[in-house]
Amino acid sequence: MPHSADTPTPARLYLASASPRRRELLTQIGLAHEVLRVPAPPGEDEPQHPGESAADYVQRTARDKALRGRDWMHAQGLPPLPLLAADTTVILNGNVLGKPADHDDAIRILRALSGAAHEVHTAVAVWTGEQLLEAVSITEVRMRDLHDDEIARYCDSGEPFGKAGAYGIQGLAGTFISHISGSYTGVMGLPLFETANLLRAAGIQTP
């Protein structure tokens, strides 16, 4: 029976992320999905292993999220659907700049990014039930020189918190970015080009 306009479209995959930006991006390409709220592992949030490069870190973290989501899906007896996970990391001079711990940490991170070029790596992993498909988007971003009062006002807005590198390009910090080379949606948290390619490989067609 065809779905009426009032009938929700059945989800075609699970999104193992609570990020509203990733939900918005999947909705943007017309992909019905269901958020899979997987309990976080105990301990530090997504720690970087000793000796692990920043590039390897972000790919491993996305892979781990997908595998935890797969195990949670099976444990809960949920209908088997492909599962998508992603992780975004800001890298400055080879060092990971994660989510700020507090107001002072956000100020520290933004001062480090001020006037400098950095990379945003977003790794995507799709579990199909038979295999794990992976891709990574790397984007170079340059931030203009920021005055301390600008940084303070931005931190007071609350926007830096919960975001890698203490900024969101789709928000107020868009005025800080002087140049971008790569994927805008990758900087937001889900590179649509790479994601669509993975989903097609998993048998999910996108527009």
Buried (B, 14 or more C-beta within 10 A) or exposed (E): EEEEEEEEEEBBBBBBBEBEBBBBBBEEBEBEBBBBEBEEEEEEEBEBEEEBEBBEBBBBBBBBBBBBBBEBBEEEEEEEBBBBBBBBBBBBEEEBBBBBEEBEBBBBBBBBBBEBBBBBBBBBBBBBEEEBBBBBBBBEBBBEEBEEEBBBEBBEEEBBBEBBBBBBBBBBBEEBBEEBEBBBBBBBBBBBEBBBBBBEEBEBEBE
